[in-house]
Amino acid sequence: MAKIIVAPVSDLPGGRRLVEAEGKRIVVFNLGGEFFALSDRCPHQGGSLCAGLVSGHVESSTPGEYRYSRRGEMVRCPWHYWEFDIRTGKSWFDPKRVQLRQYPAHVEPGAALVEGPYLAETFAVRVEDSYVVVEA
């Protein structure tokens, strides 16, 4: 699998970013410093999840009683409102059968992404009295 550099961490302070890699559209989410990458295509009819609403989860044990949890961890397809867990890619209504493809996402230091060896041209340097002399 190809390694795709998405953006500096500071450019995703709690949002999402759409990237394309080898013909695939992938949406990357930042959930409090944890990064998750999912297919941008809703399995229902192909809506872009990058354009979807990010929300939490509403549960109700009895009529008229609601509990809101997991703020910012669910994404809703903008076309028909199918909901998916950003952390797992699983649909809320049928998690065993319907889910988004997940891609590994993690943070790496910039130096690790652009490794050498780099060769720099060097020149001999010596000090004569109070002057620095470069021999080129």
Secondary structure, DSSP 8 states (H G I E B T S, - for coil): --------GGG-SSSEEEEEETTEEEEEEEETTEEEEEESB-TTT--BGGGSEEEEEEEEEETTEEEEEEEEEEEE-TTT--EEETTT-BBSS-TTT-B--EE------HHHHS---------EEEEETTEEEEE-
